[in-house]
Amino acid sequence: MNTKGKNSKLSVILGAAFLMATSAIGPGFLTQTTVFTEKFAASFGFVILLSIIIDIGAQLNVWRIIAVAEKYGQDIANMVFPGLGYVVAFLVVSGGLAFNIGNIAGCGMGLNVIFGISPLTGAAVSALVAIGIFLNKEAGAAMDKFTQIAGVGMILLTLYVAVVSNPPVAEAITKSIMPDQIDIMSIVTLVGGTVGGYITFAGGHRLLDAGIKGRNALPQVTQSSVSGVVITGIMRIILFMATLGVVAQGFALDPSNPPASVFLLSVGEVGYKIFGLVMWAAALTSVVGAAYTSVSFLRSFSKTLDKNYRAVIIAFILFSTLVFLFIGKPVLVLILVGALNGLILPVTLGTLLIAAYKKNIVGDYKHPLWMTAFGVVVVLIMIYMSGHTIINTLPTLF
């Protein structure tokens, strides 16, 4: 009984880490990583390294404060400043919905590559698979298992492609420490896509739902939060190396589908099929993560929503799918929401750092000073970088 309980708890801790990681690793993640690698070559390693450090600073604080407060992020925000939780929930849910349309599109593209079926049919089939997870009475356990299996599968398949592409490892290591150039927009994009918007809260809310909360659970919460960032970082580094290997050989990536080019040019037609599997797994796990986390931001506002949260998650997935099937992928909206994610992070993280020092939220809990300092630095960096990016990007969009 005790062994079973420990195994169940470990599964939830790993599941939360993989939920956060696979929520981040979606179609946008694959495209951003390959495009930036082609643009900055080995120097992009520095951006990845810096983004991982920033990601850890954000995740450590957010998940820890959620666990100690034993409340969802939006409820904590409302206690810090009345009404702020509703604003945060609106930003997170609308961002999650917009990204989910892109994730559904990615599912369709993945199955199109594997089986040759139309992207629309592939999207519909994938939506049914995602819905099936939440129809399960043990939806949380099913979600944990699915994200773990899919996450490990993505990493192993991409690792194979990275090895075959034979990247210049020594140069990548050198430039990761001493880059030729530093691009602020790429840092904001990576951080926003890894711990921005709903992704910051994905695993933290999952642990809360599973009962892993309170001060006694802090070691497990810390372990899970850092693991989530590390898993995402491993996938990012492997894909970076695979792309660098292709670019270093002088190949140009297809601008209409950069990540597919990497797999195709490295391993040929088999690589293209592998890309289809990776794309489908990345997109579907992101659909699951976005739907689950976005709805978790609504549950505490209504007892009816809380009681029927699985039905709301299913409706969220269905709506995202219908928008893609009948309207298509709103590229401009996705670009704007991507930039917005970078701004949501300092707002949410800054709010939770204030909450860590309010007794009506955390009692007599003492938040580690070094962690607060780490979090404040992340907030300031993201405010500066996000502002810089938006000021320089918005004029080009209109």
BALOBA-1460 file (C-alpha; in Angstrom, 3 decimals):
// residues 398
<rec num="1" residu="m" x="0.000" y="0.000" z="0.000"/>
<rec num="2" residu="n" x="2.802" y="2.353" z="1.005"/>
<rec num="3" residu="t" x="4.868" y="1.413" z="-2.072"/>
<rec num="4" residu="k" x="1.837" y="1.942" z="-4.283"/>
<rec num="5" residu="g" x="1.287" y="5.368" z="-2.724"/>
<rec num="6" residu="k" x="4.920" y="6.368" z="-3.268"/>
<rec num="7" residu="n" x="4.791" y="5.214" z="-6.895"/>
<rec num="8" residu="s" x="1.572" y="7.159" z="-7.436"/>
<rec num="9" residu="k" x="3.110" y="10.299" z="-5.929"/>
<rec num="10" residu="l" x="6.250" y="9.929" z="-8.058"/>
<rec num="11" residu="s" x="4.079" y="9.497" z="-11.149"/>
<rec num="12" residu="v" x="2.260" y="12.762" z="-10.359"/>
<rec num="13" residu="i" x="5.544" y="14.632" z="-9.738"/>
<rec num="14" residu="l" x="6.960" y="13.371" z="-13.052"/>
<rec num="15" residu="g" x="3.608" y="13.917" z="-14.729"/>
<rec num="16" residu="a" x="3.513" y="17.570" z="-13.643"/>
<rec num="17" residu="a" x="7.059" y="18.090" z="-14.948"/>
<rec num="18" residu="f" x="6.207" y="16.483" z="-18.293"/>
<rec num="19" residu="l" x="2.871" y="18.332" z="-18.495"/>
<rec num="20" residu="m" x="4.727" y="21.638" z="-18.238"/>
<rec num="21" residu="a" x="7.477" y="20.488" z="-20.625"/>
<rec num="22" residu="t" x="5.191" y="19.021" z="-23.284"/>
<rec num="23" residu="s" x="2.890" y="22.047" z="-23.010"/>
<rec num="24" residu="a" x="5.904" y="24.138" z="-24.006"/>
<rec num="25" residu="i" x="7.114" y="21.748" z="-26.726"/>
<rec num="26" residu="g" x="4.567" y="22.398" z="-29.459"/>
<rec num="27" residu="p" x="4.581" y="23.395" z="-33.148"/>
<rec num="28" residu="g" x="5.771" y="26.903" z="-32.233"/>
<rec num="29" residu="f" x="8.632" y="25.478" z="-30.144"/>
<rec num="30" residu="l" x="9.852" y="23.319" z="-33.048"/>
<rec num="31" residu="t" x="9.604" y="26.175" z="-35.562"/>
<rec num="32" residu="q" x="11.178" y="28.848" z="-33.327"/>
<rec num="33" residu="t" x="14.144" y="26.653" z="-32.435"/>
<rec num="34" residu="t" x="14.954" y="25.727" z="-36.035"/>
<rec num="35" residu="v" x="14.446" y="29.255" z="-37.428"/>
<rec num="36" residu="f" x="16.607" y="30.907" z="-34.749"/>
<rec num="37" residu="t" x="19.314" y="28.238" z="-35.126"/>
<rec num="38" residu="e" x="19.465" y="28.844" z="-38.886"/>
<rec num="39" residu="k" x="19.672" y="32.606" z="-38.244"/>
<rec num="40" residu="f" x="22.225" y="32.684" z="-35.403"/>
<rec num="41" residu="a" x="23.957" y="29.300" z="-35.863"/>
<rec num="42" residu="a" x="26.051" y="28.160" z="-32.870"/>
<rec num="43" residu="s" x="25.512" y="31.480" z="-31.036"/>
<rec num="44" residu="f" x="21.874" y="30.506" z="-30.484"/>
<rec num="45" residu="g" x="23.204" y="28.130" z="-27.812"/>
<rec num="46" residu="f" x="23.773" y="31.167" z="-25.570"/>
<rec num="47" residu="v" x="20.114" y="32.177" z="-25.934"/>
<rec num="48" residu="i" x="19.011" y="28.656" z="-24.988"/>
<rec num="49" residu="l" x="21.306" y="28.612" z="-21.950"/>
<rec num="50" residu="l" x="20.142" y="32.034" z="-20.727"/>
<rec num="51" residu="s" x="16.473" y="31.166" z="-21.288"/>
<rec num="52" residu="i" x="16.839" y="27.965" z="-19.234"/>
<rec num="53" residu="i" x="18.264" y="29.969" z="-16.300"/>
<rec num="54" residu="i" x="15.399" y="32.508" z="-16.542"/>
<rec num="55" residu="d" x="12.860" y="29.665" z="-16.846"/>
<rec num="56" residu="i" x="14.122" y="28.014" z="-13.651"/>
<rec num="57" residu="g" x="13.912" y="31.321" z="-11.774"/>
<rec num="58" residu="a" x="10.284" y="31.748" z="-12.826"/>
<rec num="59" residu="q" x="9.176" y="28.149" z="-12.256"/>
<rec num="60" residu="l" x="10.804" y="27.752" z="-8.838"/>
<rec num="61" residu="n" x="8.970" y="30.779" z="-7.484"/>
<rec num="62" residu="v" x="5.563" y="30.229" z="-9.109"/>
<rec num="63" residu="w" x="5.172" y="26.549" z="-8.231"/>
<rec num="64" residu="r" x="6.508" y="26.988" z="-4.701"/>
<rec num="65" residu="i" x="4.159" y="29.876" z="-3.857"/>
<rec num="66" residu="i" x="1.157" y="28.016" z="-5.333"/>
<rec num="67" residu="a" x="2.017" y="25.001" z="-3.172"/>
<rec num="68" residu="v" x="2.415" y="27.024" z="0.032"/>
<rec num="69" residu="a" x="-0.717" y="29.118" z="-0.559"/>
<rec num="70" residu="e" x="-2.594" y="25.949" z="-1.636"/>
<rec num="71" residu="k" x="-4.516" y="28.052" z="-4.153"/>
<rec num="72" residu="y" x="-4.669" y="28.463" z="-7.930"/>
<rec num="73" residu="g" x="-2.686" y="31.320" z="-9.467"/>
<rec num="74" residu="q" x="-5.795" y="33.403" z="-10.248"/>
<rec num="75" residu="d" x="-7.058" y="33.148" z="-6.647"/>
<rec num="76" residu="i" x="-3.681" y="34.266" z="-5.309"/>
<rec num="77" residu="a" x="-3.721" y="37.219" z="-7.741"/>
<rec num="78" residu="n" x="-7.200" y="38.229" z="-6.534"/>
<rec num="79" residu="m" x="-5.965" y="38.195" z="-2.934"/>
<rec num="80" residu="v" x="-2.994" y="40.405" z="-3.844"/>
<rec num="81" residu="f" x="-5.154" y="42.908" z="-5.708"/>
<rec num="82" residu="p" x="-8.948" y="42.424" z="-6.054"/>
<rec num="83" residu="g" x="-9.874" y="41.790" z="-9.677"/>
<rec num="84" residu="l" x="-6.317" y="41.051" z="-10.822"/>
<rec num="85" residu="g" x="-7.055" y="37.320" z="-10.864"/>
<rec num="86" residu="y" x="-9.806" y="37.842" z="-13.425"/>
<rec num="87" residu="v" x="-7.446" y="39.850" z="-15.635"/>
<rec num="88" residu="v" x="-4.754" y="37.172" z="-15.378"/>
<rec num="89" residu="a" x="-7.305" y="34.435" z="-16.071"/>
<rec num="90" residu="f" x="-8.553" y="36.282" z="-19.170"/>
<rec num="91" residu="l" x="-5.020" y="36.742" z="-20.518"/>
<rec num="92" residu="v" x="-4.037" y="33.142" z="-19.821"/>
<rec num="93" residu="v" x="-7.236" y="31.550" z="-21.165"/>
<rec num="94" residu="s" x="-7.370" y="33.693" z="-24.325"/>
<rec num="95" residu="g" x="-3.685" y="33.005" z="-24.965"/>
<rec num="96" residu="g" x="-4.167" y="29.286" z="-24.331"/>
<rec num="97" residu="l" x="-7.119" y="29.215" z="-26.734"/>
<rec num="98" residu="a" x="-5.205" y="31.002" z="-29.493"/>
<rec num="99" residu="f" x="-2.224" y="28.693" z="-29.119"/>
<rec num="100" residu="n" x="-4.469" y="25.652" z="-29.018"/>
<rec num="101" residu="i" x="-5.758" y="26.479" z="-32.493"/>
<rec num="102" residu="g" x="-2.134" y="26.372" z="-33.658"/>
<rec num="103" residu="n" x="-1.570" y="23.137" z="-31.709"/>
<rec num="104" residu="i" x="-4.573" y="21.506" z="-33.386"/>
<rec num="105" residu="a" x="-3.197" y="22.617" z="-36.755"/>
<rec num="106" residu="g" x="0.137" y="21.015" z="-35.814"/>
<rec num="107" residu="c" x="-1.628" y="17.728" z="-35.014"/>
<rec num="108" residu="g" x="-3.209" y="17.755" z="-38.456"/>
<rec num="109" residu="m" x="0.129" y="18.457" z="-40.127"/>
<rec num="110" residu="g" x="1.821" y="15.651" z="-38.184"/>
<rec num="111" residu="l" x="-0.707" y="13.005" z="-39.232"/>
<rec num="112" residu="n" x="-0.632" y="14.367" z="-42.786"/>
<rec num="113" residu="v" x="3.120" y="13.662" z="-42.903"/>
<rec num="114" residu="i" x="2.783" y="10.176" z="-41.365"/>
<rec num="115" residu="f" x="-0.287" y="8.831" z="-43.175"/>
<rec num="116" residu="g" x="-0.932" y="11.257" z="-46.026"/>
<rec num="117" residu="i" x="-4.413" y="12.159" z="-44.777"/>
<rec num="118" residu="s" x="-5.623" y="15.760" z="-45.025"/>
<rec num="119" residu="p" x="-4.535" y="18.103" z="-42.218"/>
<rec num="120" residu="l" x="-8.212" y="18.780" z="-41.421"/>
<rec num="121" residu="t" x="-8.938" y="15.068" z="-40.955"/>
<rec num="122" residu="g" x="-5.741" y="14.678" z="-38.926"/>
<rec num="123" residu="a" x="-6.769" y="17.575" z="-36.693"/>
<rec num="124" residu="a" x="-10.218" y="16.071" z="-36.079"/>
<rec num="125" residu="v" x="-8.784" y="12.616" z="-35.273"/>
<rec num="126" residu="s" x="-6.216" y="14.145" z="-32.909"/>
<rec num="127" residu="a" x="-8.913" y="16.151" z="-31.128"/>
<rec num="128" residu="l" x="-10.797" y="12.893" z="-30.484"/>
<rec num="129" residu="v" x="-7.642" y="11.336" z="-28.986"/>
<rec num="130" residu="a" x="-7.198" y="14.354" z="-26.668"/>
<rec num="131" residu="i" x="-10.865" y="14.251" z="-25.683"/>
<rec num="132" residu="g" x="-10.539" y="10.521" z="-24.953"/>
<rec num="133" residu="i" x="-7.928" y="11.302" z="-22.279"/>
<rec num="134" residu="f" x="-10.373" y="13.558" z="-20.430"/>
<rec num="135" residu="l" x="-13.304" y="11.153" z="-20.823"/>
<rec num="136" residu="n" x="-11.315" y="8.760" z="-18.655"/>
<rec num="137" residu="k" x="-12.504" y="8.785" z="-15.026"/>
<rec num="138" residu="e" x="-8.851" y="8.906" z="-13.990"/>
<rec num="139" residu="a" x="-8.141" y="11.798" z="-16.369"/>
<rec num="140" residu="g" x="-5.250" y="13.143" z="-14.270"/>
<rec num="141" residu="a" x="-3.400" y="9.809" z="-14.226"/>
<rec num="142" residu="a" x="-4.104" y="9.273" z="-17.939"/>
<rec num="143" residu="m" x="-2.751" y="12.740" z="-18.731"/>
<rec num="144" residu="d" x="0.384" y="12.138" z="-16.636"/>
<rec num="145" residu="k" x="1.124" y="8.838" z="-18.393"/>
<rec num="146" residu="f" x="0.424" y="10.174" z="-21.885"/>
<rec num="147" residu="t" x="2.657" y="13.236" z="-21.509"/>
<rec num="148" residu="q" x="5.503" y="11.112" z="-20.083"/>
<rec num="149" residu="i" x="5.411" y="8.565" z="-22.916"/>
<rec num="150" residu="a" x="5.014" y="11.199" z="-25.636"/>
<rec num="151" residu="g" x="7.706" y="13.416" z="-24.088"/>
<rec num="152" residu="v" x="10.323" y="10.653" z="-23.905"/>
<rec num="153" residu="g" x="9.401" y="9.520" z="-27.429"/>
<rec num="154" residu="m" x="9.911" y="13.026" z="-28.865"/>
<rec num="155" residu="i" x="13.298" y="13.402" z="-27.198"/>
<rec num="156" residu="l" x="14.599" y="9.992" z="-28.366"/>
<rec num="157" residu="l" x="13.440" y="10.475" z="-31.961"/>
<rec num="158" residu="t" x="14.965" y="13.954" z="-32.176"/>
<rec num="159" residu="l" x="18.176" y="12.718" z="-30.524"/>
<rec num="160" residu="y" x="18.546" y="10.148" z="-33.316"/>
<rec num="161" residu="v" x="18.259" y="12.910" z="-35.925"/>
<rec num="162" residu="a" x="20.742" y="15.084" z="-33.989"/>
<rec num="163" residu="v" x="23.345" y="12.308" z="-33.940"/>
<rec num="164" residu="v" x="22.916" y="11.600" z="-37.666"/>
<rec num="165" residu="s" x="23.209" y="15.316" z="-38.589"/>
<rec num="166" residu="n" x="26.702" y="15.350" z="-37.000"/>
<rec num="167" residu="p" x="26.668" y="18.898" z="-35.536"/>
<rec num="168" residu="p" x="29.856" y="20.844" z="-34.622"/>
<rec num="169" residu="v" x="29.613" y="20.166" z="-30.877"/>
<rec num="170" residu="a" x="32.794" y="22.003" z="-29.834"/>
<rec num="171" residu="e" x="31.724" y="25.167" z="-31.649"/>
<rec num="172" residu="a" x="28.239" y="24.970" z="-30.124"/>
<rec num="173" residu="i" x="29.691" y="24.746" z="-26.605"/>
<rec num="174" residu="t" x="32.099" y="27.647" z="-27.206"/>
<rec num="175" residu="k" x="29.478" y="29.944" z="-28.734"/>
<rec num="176" residu="s" x="26.993" y="29.092" z="-25.959"/>
<rec num="177" residu="i" x="29.390" y="30.830" z="-23.560"/>
<rec num="178" residu="m" x="30.893" y="33.445" z="-25.907"/>
<rec num="179" residu="p" x="28.303" y="34.190" z="-28.616"/>
<rec num="180" residu="d" x="29.010" y="36.285" z="-31.685"/>
<rec num="181" residu="q" x="25.715" y="38.126" z="-31.156"/>
<rec num="182" residu="i" x="22.852" y="38.293" z="-28.648"/>
<rec num="183" residu="d" x="19.290" y="38.733" z="-29.916"/>
<rec num="184" residu="i" x="16.780" y="40.014" z="-27.351"/>
<rec num="185" residu="m" x="13.689" y="39.009" z="-29.327"/>
<rec num="186" residu="s" x="14.799" y="35.376" z="-29.503"/>
<rec num="187" residu="i" x="15.302" y="35.298" z="-25.713"/>
<rec num="188" residu="v" x="11.821" y="36.752" z="-25.090"/>
<rec num="189" residu="t" x="10.306" y="34.300" z="-27.573"/>
<rec num="190" residu="l" x="11.994" y="31.293" z="-25.965"/>
<rec num="191" residu="v" x="11.149" y="32.310" z="-22.389"/>
<rec num="192" residu="g" x="7.576" y="33.251" z="-23.349"/>
<rec num="193" residu="g" x="7.166" y="29.929" z="-25.154"/>
<rec num="194" residu="t" x="8.589" y="27.904" z="-22.261"/>
<rec num="195" residu="v" x="7.210" y="29.516" z="-19.088"/>
<rec num="196" residu="g" x="4.992" y="32.288" z="-20.446"/>
<rec num="197" residu="g" x="1.207" y="32.460" z="-20.255"/>
<rec num="198" residu="y" x="-0.533" y="29.277" z="-19.162"/>
<rec num="199" residu="i" x="2.652" y="27.151" z="-19.296"/>
<rec num="200" residu="t" x="4.070" y="28.681" z="-16.080"/>
<rec num="201" residu="f" x="1.134" y="27.260" z="-14.128"/>
<rec num="202" residu="a" x="0.613" y="23.930" z="-15.929"/>
<rec num="203" residu="g" x="2.531" y="21.685" z="-13.543"/>
<rec num="204" residu="g" x="1.899" y="23.830" z="-10.452"/>
<rec num="205" residu="h" x="-1.873" y="23.508" z="-10.861"/>
<rec num="206" residu="r" x="-1.524" y="19.792" z="-11.650"/>
<rec num="207" residu="l" x="0.335" y="19.189" z="-8.356"/>
<rec num="208" residu="l" x="-2.311" y="21.210" z="-6.502"/>
<rec num="209" residu="d" x="-5.122" y="19.118" z="-8.022"/>
<rec num="210" residu="a" x="-3.271" y="15.932" z="-7.053"/>
<rec num="211" residu="g" x="-2.977" y="17.055" z="-3.421"/>
<rec num="212" residu="i" x="0.777" y="17.677" z="-3.495"/>
<rec num="213" residu="k" x="0.778" y="21.000" z="-1.644"/>
<rec num="214" residu="g" x="1.778" y="22.648" z="1.629"/>
<rec num="215" residu="r" x="5.222" y="23.159" z="3.122"/>
<rec num="216" residu="n" x="5.901" y="19.454" z="3.536"/>
<rec num="217" residu="a" x="5.582" y="19.001" z="-0.229"/>
<rec num="218" residu="l" x="8.088" y="21.752" z="-1.138"/>
<rec num="219" residu="p" x="10.995" y="19.358" z="-1.894"/>
<rec num="220" residu="q" x="8.789" y="17.471" z="-4.374"/>
<rec num="221" residu="v" x="7.451" y="20.725" z="-5.843"/>
<rec num="222" residu="t" x="11.000" y="22.039" z="-6.349"/>
<rec num="223" residu="q" x="12.098" y="18.761" z="-7.915"/>
<rec num="224" residu="s" x="9.158" y="18.748" z="-10.296"/>
<rec num="225" residu="s" x="9.446" y="22.425" z="-11.318"/>
<rec num="226" residu="v" x="13.151" y="22.220" z="-12.135"/>
<rec num="227" residu="s" x="12.665" y="18.868" z="-13.893"/>
<rec num="228" residu="g" x="10.050" y="20.430" z="-16.176"/>
<rec num="229" residu="v" x="12.454" y="23.156" z="-17.306"/>
<rec num="230" residu="v" x="15.317" y="20.664" z="-17.695"/>
<rec num="231" residu="i" x="13.181" y="18.337" z="-19.860"/>
<rec num="232" residu="t" x="12.202" y="21.278" z="-22.066"/>
<rec num="233" residu="g" x="15.828" y="22.412" z="-22.208"/>
<rec num="234" residu="i" x="17.036" y="18.943" z="-23.233"/>
<rec num="235" residu="m" x="14.561" y="18.839" z="-26.121"/>
<rec num="236" residu="r" x="15.532" y="22.398" z="-27.154"/>
<rec num="237" residu="i" x="19.266" y="21.584" z="-27.089"/>
<rec num="238" residu="i" x="18.815" y="18.341" z="-29.047"/>
<rec num="239" residu="l" x="16.735" y="20.078" z="-31.731"/>
<rec num="240" residu="f" x="19.268" y="22.943" z="-31.797"/>
<rec num="241" residu="m" x="22.101" y="20.467" z="-32.382"/>
<rec num="242" residu="a" x="20.144" y="18.623" z="-35.090"/>
<rec num="243" residu="t" x="19.438" y="21.905" z="-36.902"/>
<rec num="244" residu="l" x="22.994" y="23.166" z="-36.431"/>
<rec num="245" residu="g" x="24.317" y="19.971" z="-38.034"/>
<rec num="246" residu="v" x="22.173" y="20.579" z="-41.118"/>
<rec num="247" residu="v" x="22.939" y="24.307" z="-41.340"/>
<rec num="248" residu="a" x="26.685" y="23.725" z="-40.843"/>
<rec num="249" residu="q" x="26.686" y="21.508" z="-43.938"/>
<rec num="250" residu="g" x="25.415" y="24.428" z="-46.001"/>
<rec num="251" residu="f" x="21.817" y="23.301" z="-46.433"/>
<rec num="252" residu="a" x="19.026" y="25.882" z="-46.483"/>
<rec num="253" residu="l" x="15.820" y="25.116" z="-44.573"/>
<rec num="254" residu="d" x="12.454" y="25.280" z="-46.314"/>
<rec num="255" residu="p" x="10.900" y="28.528" z="-44.968"/>
<rec num="256" residu="s" x="7.400" y="27.034" z="-45.252"/>
<rec num="257" residu="n" x="8.307" y="24.239" z="-42.801"/>
<rec num="258" residu="p" x="11.773" y="24.695" z="-41.219"/>
<rec num="259" residu="p" x="11.645" y="21.827" z="-38.673"/>
<rec num="260" residu="a" x="10.527" y="19.321" z="-41.338"/>
<rec num="261" residu="s" x="13.569" y="20.344" z="-43.413"/>
<rec num="262" residu="v" x="15.918" y="19.422" z="-40.566"/>
<rec num="263" residu="f" x="14.544" y="15.888" z="-40.297"/>
<rec num="264" residu="l" x="14.302" y="15.409" z="-44.078"/>
<rec num="265" residu="l" x="17.807" y="16.687" z="-44.850"/>
<rec num="266" residu="s" x="19.345" y="14.661" z="-41.998"/>
<rec num="267" residu="v" x="17.722" y="11.246" z="-42.488"/>
<rec num="268" residu="g" x="15.872" y="11.471" z="-45.807"/>
<rec num="269" residu="e" x="12.318" y="10.201" z="-46.225"/>
<rec num="270" residu="v" x="12.500" y="8.216" z="-42.964"/>
<rec num="271" residu="g" x="13.466" y="11.455" z="-41.212"/>
<rec num="272" residu="y" x="10.402" y="13.129" z="-42.672"/>
<rec num="273" residu="k" x="8.190" y="10.423" z="-41.160"/>
<rec num="274" residu="i" x="10.013" y="10.841" z="-37.829"/>
<rec num="275" residu="f" x="9.262" y="14.559" z="-38.034"/>
<rec num="276" residu="g" x="5.578" y="13.708" z="-38.486"/>
<rec num="277" residu="l" x="5.648" y="11.647" z="-35.275"/>
<rec num="278" residu="v" x="7.502" y="14.349" z="-33.337"/>
<rec num="279" residu="m" x="5.193" y="17.083" z="-34.624"/>
<rec num="280" residu="w" x="2.072" y="15.087" z="-33.777"/>
<rec num="281" residu="a" x="3.300" y="14.192" z="-30.275"/>
<rec num="282" residu="a" x="4.449" y="17.767" z="-29.611"/>
<rec num="283" residu="a" x="1.194" y="19.263" z="-30.833"/>
<rec num="284" residu="l" x="-1.140" y="16.792" z="-29.112"/>
<rec num="285" residu="t" x="0.572" y="17.048" z="-25.723"/>
<rec num="286" residu="s" x="0.374" y="20.837" z="-26.066"/>
<rec num="287" residu="v" x="-3.364" y="20.554" z="-26.806"/>
<rec num="288" residu="v" x="-3.806" y="18.532" z="-23.613"/>
<rec num="289" residu="g" x="-1.642" y="20.892" z="-21.523"/>
<rec num="290" residu="a" x="-3.188" y="24.096" z="-22.865"/>
<rec num="291" residu="a" x="-6.751" y="22.854" z="-22.381"/>
<rec num="292" residu="y" x="-6.147" y="21.488" z="-18.860"/>
<rec num="293" residu="t" x="-4.269" y="24.565" z="-17.595"/>
<rec num="294" residu="s" x="-6.520" y="27.162" z="-19.248"/>
<rec num="295" residu="v" x="-9.620" y="25.583" z="-17.705"/>
<rec num="296" residu="s" x="-7.882" y="25.399" z="-14.306"/>
<rec num="297" residu="f" x="-7.914" y="29.217" z="-14.404"/>
<rec num="298" residu="l" x="-11.719" y="29.171" z="-14.521"/>
<rec num="299" residu="r" x="-12.517" y="26.403" z="-12.034"/>
<rec num="300" residu="s" x="-12.341" y="28.481" z="-8.861"/>
<rec num="301" residu="f" x="-14.694" y="31.148" z="-10.219"/>
<rec num="302" residu="s" x="-17.711" y="28.834" z="-10.335"/>
<rec num="303" residu="k" x="-18.735" y="25.690" z="-8.457"/>
<rec num="304" residu="t" x="-20.493" y="24.464" z="-11.593"/>
<rec num="305" residu="l" x="-17.326" y="24.856" z="-13.665"/>
<rec num="306" residu="d" x="-15.272" y="23.165" z="-10.962"/>
<rec num="307" residu="k" x="-17.655" y="20.230" z="-10.711"/>
<rec num="308" residu="n" x="-17.783" y="19.772" z="-14.497"/>
<rec num="309" residu="y" x="-14.196" y="20.754" z="-15.320"/>
<rec num="310" residu="r" x="-13.589" y="17.712" z="-17.557"/>
<rec num="311" residu="a" x="-16.594" y="18.653" z="-19.696"/>
<rec num="312" residu="v" x="-15.284" y="22.241" z="-19.918"/>
<rec num="313" residu="i" x="-11.844" y="20.956" z="-21.003"/>
<rec num="314" residu="i" x="-13.494" y="18.843" z="-23.715"/>
<rec num="315" residu="a" x="-15.524" y="21.874" z="-24.868"/>
<rec num="316" residu="f" x="-12.297" y="23.919" z="-24.956"/>
<rec num="317" residu="i" x="-10.642" y="21.317" z="-27.219"/>
<rec num="318" residu="l" x="-13.734" y="21.061" z="-29.442"/>
<rec num="319" residu="f" x="-13.967" y="24.840" z="-29.850"/>
<rec num="320" residu="s" x="-10.260" y="25.101" z="-30.749"/>
<rec num="321" residu="t" x="-10.706" y="22.337" z="-33.326"/>
<rec num="322" residu="l" x="-13.812" y="23.893" z="-34.882"/>
<rec num="323" residu="v" x="-12.082" y="27.266" z="-35.218"/>
<rec num="324" residu="f" x="-9.207" y="25.591" z="-37.087"/>
<rec num="325" residu="l" x="-11.527" y="23.473" z="-39.272"/>
<rec num="326" residu="f" x="-13.769" y="26.341" z="-40.328"/>
<rec num="327" residu="i" x="-11.576" y="29.433" z="-40.113"/>
<rec num="328" residu="g" x="-7.979" y="28.284" z="-40.223"/>
<rec num="329" residu="k" x="-4.919" y="29.299" z="-38.268"/>
<rec num="330" residu="p" x="-5.002" y="33.008" z="-37.321"/>
<rec num="331" residu="v" x="-1.324" y="33.763" z="-37.880"/>
<rec num="332" residu="l" x="-1.452" y="37.403" z="-36.788"/>
<rec num="333" residu="v" x="-3.308" y="36.509" z="-33.576"/>
<rec num="334" residu="l" x="-0.755" y="33.809" z="-32.785"/>
<rec num="335" residu="i" x="2.133" y="36.222" z="-33.334"/>
<rec num="336" residu="l" x="0.548" y="38.830" z="-31.064"/>
<rec num="337" residu="v" x="-0.273" y="36.276" z="-28.381"/>
<rec num="338" residu="g" x="3.305" y="34.999" z="-28.556"/>
<rec num="339" residu="a" x="4.564" y="38.484" z="-27.777"/>
<rec num="340" residu="l" x="1.884" y="38.862" z="-25.092"/>
<rec num="341" residu="n" x="3.108" y="35.690" z="-23.357"/>
<rec num="342" residu="g" x="6.402" y="37.398" z="-22.691"/>
<rec num="343" residu="l" x="4.529" y="40.220" z="-20.935"/>
<rec num="344" residu="i" x="2.222" y="37.914" z="-18.961"/>
<rec num="345" residu="l" x="5.211" y="36.297" z="-17.213"/>
<rec num="346" residu="p" x="6.455" y="39.396" z="-15.315"/>
<rec num="347" residu="v" x="2.854" y="40.207" z="-14.318"/>
<rec num="348" residu="t" x="2.107" y="36.730" z="-12.959"/>
<rec num="349" residu="l" x="5.532" y="36.142" z="-11.417"/>
<rec num="350" residu="g" x="5.607" y="39.644" z="-9.906"/>
<rec num="351" residu="t" x="2.154" y="39.101" z="-8.388"/>
<rec num="352" residu="l" x="3.145" y="35.788" z="-6.827"/>
<rec num="353" residu="l" x="6.355" y="37.269" z="-5.403"/>
<rec num="354" residu="i" x="4.239" y="39.906" z="-3.627"/>
<rec num="355" residu="a" x="1.908" y="37.121" z="-2.429"/>
<rec num="356" residu="a" x="4.878" y="35.279" z="-0.891"/>
<rec num="357" residu="y" x="5.103" y="38.076" z="1.696"/>
<rec num="358" residu="k" x="1.407" y="38.374" z="2.570"/>
<rec num="359" residu="k" x="0.433" y="36.504" z="5.738"/>
<rec num="360" residu="n" x="-3.208" y="36.170" z="4.696"/>
<rec num="361" residu="i" x="-1.975" y="34.094" z="1.731"/>
<rec num="362" residu="v" x="1.058" y="32.127" z="2.975"/>
<rec num="363" residu="g" x="0.746" y="32.415" z="6.790"/>
<rec num="364" residu="d" x="4.095" y="32.539" z="8.564"/>
<rec num="365" residu="y" x="5.950" y="30.915" z="5.659"/>
<rec num="366" residu="k" x="9.318" y="32.581" z="4.902"/>
<rec num="367" residu="h" x="10.151" y="32.657" z="1.199"/>
<rec num="368" residu="p" x="13.922" y="32.198" z="0.620"/>
<rec num="369" residu="l" x="15.569" y="35.572" z="0.001"/>
<rec num="370" residu="w" x="17.767" y="34.206" z="-2.807"/>
<rec num="371" residu="m" x="14.665" y="32.881" z="-4.559"/>
<rec num="372" residu="t" x="12.919" y="36.245" z="-4.281"/>
<rec num="373" residu="a" x="16.002" y="37.999" z="-5.674"/>
<rec num="374" residu="f" x="16.148" y="35.445" z="-8.518"/>
<rec num="375" residu="g" x="12.475" y="36.079" z="-9.274"/>
<rec num="376" residu="v" x="12.800" y="39.878" z="-9.171"/>
<rec num="377" residu="v" x="15.738" y="39.747" z="-11.591"/>
<rec num="378" residu="v" x="13.644" y="37.592" z="-13.964"/>
<rec num="379" residu="v" x="10.717" y="40.056" z="-13.735"/>
<rec num="380" residu="l" x="12.949" y="43.065" z="-14.495"/>
<rec num="381" residu="i" x="14.738" y="41.300" z="-17.357"/>
<rec num="382" residu="m" x="11.447" y="40.218" z="-18.950"/>
<rec num="383" residu="i" x="9.862" y="43.681" z="-18.581"/>
<rec num="384" residu="y" x="12.838" y="45.246" z="-20.350"/>
<rec num="385" residu="m" x="13.161" y="42.574" z="-23.039"/>
<rec num="386" residu="s" x="9.415" y="42.286" z="-23.705"/>
<rec num="387" residu="g" x="9.059" y="46.057" z="-23.965"/>
<rec num="388" residu="h" x="12.050" y="46.235" z="-26.296"/>
<rec num="389" residu="t" x="10.643" y="43.437" z="-28.478"/>
<rec num="390" residu="i" x="7.107" y="44.827" z="-28.705"/>
<rec num="391" residu="i" x="8.327" y="48.360" z="-29.502"/>
<rec num="392" residu="n" x="10.477" y="46.994" z="-32.324"/>
<rec num="393" residu="t" x="8.033" y="44.333" z="-33.576"/>
<rec num="394" residu="l" x="4.581" y="45.948" z="-33.569"/>
<rec num="395" residu="p" x="5.327" y="48.455" z="-36.359"/>
<rec num="396" residu="t" x="6.257" y="45.545" z="-38.669"/>
<rec num="397" residu="l" x="2.943" y="43.748" z="-38.050"/>
<rec num="398" residu="f" x="0.649" y="46.522" z="-39.262"/>
